[in-house]
């Protein structure tokens, strides 16, 4: 029996460690809900707060975690901060998930 690709390739091992971080981050319900909201386009923090009915400081904490991993991008317009999905980052994690799950088809 040969070692699976994810265990034997040192470069992929680092990538799979990143994938584990990704899964931990999106595994939190509120973060997943934020990502779901952002799928339809850019939103202001105030709009995310309104949709989720969560305190602004909690939403900001979740957005910071998503941004740290590169899953969302932000821009500031006067006093408002707008967030959107970082599609390039999601494509990377989608590719890694595809490689990881390939043997389970």
Secondary structure, DSSP 8 states (H G I E B T S, - for coil): ----HHHH-HHHHHHHHHHHHHHHHHTSHHHHHHHHHHTTS-EEHHHHHHHHT--HHHHHHHHHHHHHTTSEEEEEETTEEEEEE-HHHHHHHHHHHHHHHGGG-
